[in-house]
């Protein structure tokens, strides 16, 4: 018995998994679904990718237990399922989708919708919208975050980068800014019509606000050394800038242009994130000689340390009264380090790990705070991962190309 | 352009009138979704000789250097922004050259470890400590422009400690 306990404990401790396999609960609250593909004339590659995206959407919602079999007709026994999702995907000049939801117990079609998107390459958004609608029809908590754009920057060569729009799975990608060094994209409004980014193409880094629908852009600020927009709250933004060569966090009212310096430590202060409704912020600083997560009121001077573990905690995000951060848990500063993502309350309590293997960085909350995005690296491969905070389900999608520099969604 | 937008708007209206579900990203139609901006380069404010592509480097440190104009790069320990004693001679040599120039740019760089904003701040702290040291050696503050490039400008991409060390540096470029 003792050996069995030790074995089980060891298996748990060294299991090579993230949160998804460690915790399986609430199975009964999820709807069991089978998926039947009725598409005609779609290439096997696209068809397969479509099905994978559909499965991922259902899984990360936390509300469905999807059968992974790619059924092409109703020949199988579906009596153990609650619902059948039947779809017909077609590609002509545009991408079209018909989705039907069939209740197995009554064998009745309870929902049917048609979708169309002019650009074929955007077909992943058809899937996301359809799953979001099915989820809403069955009265589950909203998963509308899956319909949102991800925006990220990545280096392409020395002093060269590009800013890219994608869906959350990164199956849809579109370069929107290329040429030169343009970094740190950050959505400027909830509807994702405008974004902030920093141009490093002149002597002085300059922050612009770009309308992605018409290409117009306005200059927001410039600062010698560095300039990054870290967070947005209406017309106010938190930026890291260095007018005197000293990187500090400022709040800028983009309407009035008024700048308010929020930090004055002589070391490094970066990555300000509004927290607790916007009266306070968390940020990364290094008063102890390494990067760590701190918190301060926007209107006061006292600073509190939030994290008391890890060798280097240099990335964080906040939503409401929750924070996520990445923590280096190995001594070496180099490539084989283990970085894990942790979730905690905004006062630093109730800390729990969300990942357990590899290098996990850039944790970012979804727009509703229900899901955390992160970039995972293991060996020579990397992926973008999502953790549903309610049931700790995860999905990951492989990342190709250069390392992601910064992202927002 | 206006007629194109009008046609698209009309199309979107009729699509919206059918029984088809309007998918949000489809609203990003042809004329607006593919906003491709050509780098945002302000040619009137470009960085002279130091603002463009990396130069060919003659003055090497372990075979690589990122500076130009006879100036030498300064290297740093992992995660640090203090100047080590073995770099003092290089700074002294650089200061003598810089005093003869009217303007220089110093660029702070990092290795690939750490993340985005922190690396840019670390690069800037490295540039700032060099600027302060140059000023202490008599260089006019107004001659110096600083910028952090984070990890965007590696000189070496091999996965070795020696290679990473070559990317933790401050480069110098003469503007005029």
Interface residues (C-beta under 8 A of the other chain):
Chain A: X113 X114 X115 X116 X117 X118 X119 X122 X125 X126 X129 X130 X133 X147 X149 X155 X158 X159 X161 X165 X167 X174 X175 X176 X177 X178 X179 X180 X181 X182 X183 X184 X199 X200 X201 X202 X203 X204 X205 X206 X208 X210 X211 X212 X213 X214 X215 X217 X224 X225 X226 X228 X230 X240 X242 X245 X246 X247 X267 X268 X269 X270 X271 X284 X290 X291 X312 X314 X315 X326 X333 X334 X335 X337 X361 X362 X403 X405 X406
Chain B: X15 X19 X20 X21 X23 X24 X25 X26 X28 X29 X30 X32 X33 X34 X35 X36 X37 X38 X39 X40 X41 X42 X45 X46 X47 X51 X53 X54 X78 X79 X105 X108 X112 X113 X114 X115 X116 X117 X118 X120 X121 X122 X123 X124 X125 X127 X128 X131 X145 X146 X147 X148 X149 X150 X151 X152 X153 X154 X159 X161 X164 X175
